[in-house]
Amino acid sequence: MATYLTFIGSRCHAYRLQVADENFARESLQLFTIGLWKLNGDGTHVLDGAGARVPTYTERDLFSFARVWTGFEQQARSKPRPIPLCP
């Protein structure tokens, strides 16, 4: 999944002077956790004063969450070691 959603090899701003890759962060927020819109207990959308749907997160939230998913690299597989038996 990390390969397809591109958080492997993502770097933070301090490392390469670019913003972190937001792809995995955005998909995590939208698909796996809180979704796009705030919902009432009955499943209907929460609406603001103008009648527009209220988003669950802002671009600033997304930027901050993307920074968490930086610095991951694919590791080589380790060789299995025998487990010692207790006497």
C-alpha positions in Angstrom: 0.0 0.0 0.0 2.9 2.4 0.8 4.1 2.1 -2.8 0.8 2.9 -4.4 -0.1 5.7 -2.0 3.5 7.1 -2.2 4.5 7.7 1.4 7.6 5.6 0.9 10.4 8.0 0.3 8.4 11.1 1.1 10.5 13.8 2.8 9.7 16.7 5.0 10.2 20.4 4.0 13.4 20.7 6.1 15.0 17.7 4.3 14.4 18.7 0.6 12.6 22.1 0.7 9.4 20.7 -0.6 6.1 20.0 1.1 5.6 16.4 2.2 3.6 14.1 -0.2 0.0 14.5 0.8 -1.4 11.5 -1.1 -1.3 8.9 1.7 -2.4 11.5 4.3 -5.4 12.5 2.2 -6.5 8.9 1.4 -6.1 8.0 5.1 -8.3 10.9 6.2 -10.9 10.4 3.4 -11.2 6.6 3.1 -10.0 5.0 6.4 -10.9 7.4 9.2 -13.1 10.5 9.3 -14.3 11.1 5.7 -14.9 14.4 3.9 -17.9 15.9 5.7 -19.0 16.1 9.4 -22.1 14.1 10.0 -24.9 14.3 12.6 -25.8 11.3 14.7 -28.4 10.2 12.2 -26.0 10.3 9.2 -27.1 13.5 7.7 -24.5 16.2 6.9 -23.7 19.0 9.4 -24.5 22.3 7.7 -23.0 25.7 8.4 -25.1 28.9 8.6 -25.1 29.3 4.8 -26.4 25.7 4.4 -23.1 24.3 3.1 -21.6 21.0 4.3 -18.9 21.3 7.0 -15.6 19.6 6.1 -14.0 17.3 8.7 -10.5 18.7 8.1 -8.7 21.7 6.7 -5.7 22.0 4.3 -3.6 22.9 7.4 -4.7 19.6 9.1 -3.7 17.7 5.9 -0.3 19.4 5.7 0.4 18.5 9.3 -0.8 14.9 8.9 1.4 14.5 5.8 4.5 15.5 7.8 3.9 12.5 10.0 4.3 10.1 7.1 7.8 11.2 6.0 11.0 9.3 6.3 9.8 5.8 5.6 11.9 3.6 3.4 11.5 0.0 2.2 13.6 -2.3 4.4 15.3 -5.4 3.3 13.7 -8.6 4.6 15.4 -10.1 7.6 16.4 -13.7 7.7 14.5 -15.8 10.2 16.5 -16.8 13.3 15.8 -20.0 15.2 14.1 -19.4 18.5 15.9 -21.0 21.4 13.9 -23.5 23.4 13.7 -23.1 27.2 15.3 -26.0 29.1 
